[in-house]
């Protein structure tokens, strides 16, 4: 699957159970640095564990991470097929 603009969505819109590839961060310098320190770097695979109410739960490099919806909305991803 290509990283064309129509295939890229914010992480906050990904369904529970989706396996994704991070393609970019649309955040400022401070938040981008924090997200990258958590392992959210371009090319990294992410699995959505929970996207119901409250923070988004994702699995990155074998670790579970809770992200506020505002933060998750700045993480751009492609779904893995």
C-alpha positions in Angstrom: 0.0 0.0 0.0 1.4 3.4 -0.9 1.6 6.4 1.4 -0.7 8.5 -0.8 -2.6 11.3 0.9 -6.0 9.5 0.6 -4.7 6.5 2.5 -3.2 8.4 5.4 -5.5 9.0 8.4 -5.0 10.3 12.0 -4.4 7.5 14.5 -7.4 8.8 16.4 -9.6 7.6 13.6 -8.2 4.0 13.3 -10.5 1.2 14.4 -9.7 -1.0 17.3 -7.5 -4.0 16.3 -6.0 -2.2 13.3 -2.4 -2.7 12.4 -0.8 0.4 11.1 2.4 2.0 9.9 3.3 5.5 11.2 3.9 7.8 8.3 4.4 11.2 10.0 3.7 13.5 12.9 1.8 16.7 12.4 2.8 18.2 15.7 5.0 20.9 17.0 8.7 20.4 18.0 7.9 19.6 21.7 5.1 17.1 21.1 7.0 15.4 18.2 10.0 14.9 20.4 7.9 13.4 23.2 6.1 11.0 20.7 9.4 10.0 19.2 10.8 9.3 22.6 7.8 6.9 23.1 8.8 5.0 20.0 6.4 6.7 17.6 8.7 7.3 14.7 8.0 7.1 10.9 8.0 3.5 9.6 7.1 2.1 13.0 4.3 -0.5 13.2 1.5 0.3 15.6 -1.5 -1.8 16.8 -4.6 -0.2 18.1 -5.6 -2.0 21.3 -8.5 0.2 22.3 -10.3 3.1 20.6 -13.5 3.5 22.6 -13.7 6.1 25.3 -10.9 8.0 27.0 -7.3 7.7 25.8 -6.3 5.6 22.8 -4.4 2.4 23.8 -1.7 1.3 21.3 1.0 -1.3 21.2 4.4 0.0 19.9 7.5 -2.2 20.0 5.8 -4.6 22.4 4.8 -1.8 24.9 1.3 -0.5 25.6 1.0 3.3 25.4 -2.0 5.4 26.3 -2.4 8.5 24.1 -4.8 11.4 24.6 -7.1 11.8 21.6 -5.6 15.2 20.8 -2.1 13.7 20.6 -3.4 10.7 18.6 -5.0 13.0 16.1 -1.5 14.4 15.2 -0.1 10.9 14.5 -0.6 10.1 10.8 -0.8 6.4 9.8 -1.5 4.0 7.0 -3.4 0.7 7.6 -1.3 -2.5 6.9 -3.1 -4.9 4.5 
